[in-house]
Amino acid sequence: MIAETVCSAVSAAGLGIAAVTAFRKRFLTAARIAAYSLVPLGLVMTGIVDWLADTAFSPVAWAGFGVLGLSWVLFMTTRVVERRRGSTRKERKAARAAERSGAVAPSASAPSLGQGSRPASRPTAAPKGDDDFSDIEAILKKHGI
């Protein structure tokens, strides 16, 4: 009974504020305030407020919420553990498969490129006709790079 009275008072106050706002020629804002102020009245008329009031003051309902929270925590904990175990198992399985198949040779990490057609030594100094790169070098030296 008290919850219905409070919700009705809130709706009446909101509609009064909406009327004052509409009087000030702010019709869009007034319509939005009126919409928000009608929500508590609608909740009272549908009976949701009675249900919420009965639930809020029921120790059995609070115990039920506690059990639901505990179940959610357990569910999330098991998912986290499962993900950690699953990723390590997958990594181990992939490593074992790679060792068994011998797909990676121990000497394959270093590229085996011969001298080929490369010149024996590279020129260390830039040609003196390249002024574009000398400007860039000057800028980089100026900034300490």
N, C-alpha and C positions, 0 to 999 in steps of 0.2 A: 504494500500500500504506500509506503514511504517512497519507494523507488518510482512508482508511477507519478506521484505528486512532484517529485524533483524533476523528472523528465518533462512533465507538462509545463512546469515553471520555466525550465530552460528553453523550451520551444516558444513559449509566450514571450520571453525576453528577447529571443532571437528574432521573432517576427516584429517586435517593437523596434529593434535596431534596424531591421531591414526597411521598415516604414520611414524611419528618420533618414536613412541613407537615400531612399527613393525621393524624399522631399528635397534633398540636396542635389537632385538631378544626376545621381550616379546609379542609373537603373540596372546596369549589368552587375555591379557589385551588390546592389540590393537583392537582385534575383538569386545570386550565389549565396548570400547570407540567409535568405528565406529557405533555400534548398537545404542548407546545413541545419537550420533550426527545425525543420520538419522531420528530420531523421529520428530524434528521440521520441517524438510523438508516434511515429510509425512503428518503432520498436515496442512501445507500450501497447499499441493496438494489436500487434501480432502475438503478444504473449512472450516474446523473447526476454523481456525484462524480468518477468516472474521466474522463468527458467534459470536465468543468470543469477538472480537473487537467491533462489533455492540452492543452486550449485555453489555459490560463493560462501554460504554459511554452513555447508554440509561437510563434516569431517571425512565422511566416506568418499566424497567427491575429491577432496584434496589428497587423500591417500591414493586414489586412482590416478590423479595427475602425477603423483610421485612415482608410482609404479611405471607409468608410461615414460616418464623421464629416465628412469633407471634402464628400462628396456632400450630406449634410444641410445643411451651412453654405451651400453653393452654392444649394441649393433654396430655403432661407429668404431668402437675399439677393435672389434673382430675384423672389420673391413680394413682398418689401418694395418693390423698385424698380417692379414692375408696379403695385402699389397706388398709389404716388405718381404715376406717370405717368397711370394711369387716372383718378384723381380730377381732375388738372389738365386732362386732355383733356375730361372731362365738363363741367367748369366753363367751359372755353373754348367748347365747343360750345353750351352753354346761353346764354352771353353773346352769341354770334354770332346764334343763333336769335332772341333777344329784340331785338337791334338790327335784324335784317332784317324781323321782323314788325311792329315799331313798336308793340308792346303797351304800352310804358310811355311816356307823353307827358312831355316835360320839365317841364311846369307842373303835373303831377298830384301832386307831392309836397305842395303846400300845399292844405289843404282850402278849398273855395270855398263857404263857408257865409255867406250874407248876414246882415244884422241880423235879418231875420225878425221874430218876435214877441218878441224879447228886450227887456227894459227897457234904457233908455239907460245907466243907472248902477246899480250894485249898492249896497245898503246896506253901509257899512263897519263899523258898530258893531253888535254883537249886541243883540237886545232885552234889556231889563233884567229881564224876567220869567224868563229861562232860568237857573235856579240849577244845573241839572245840568252844563251846559257850563262854568260858572264854576269848579266844583270840579275838573273835569278840567284846565282851564287852569292852576289853581293848582298842581296836582300836576306838570304838565309844566314850569312855570316853576321849581318847586322843584328839579327834576332838571336844569335847564338846557337843556331842549329847546324 
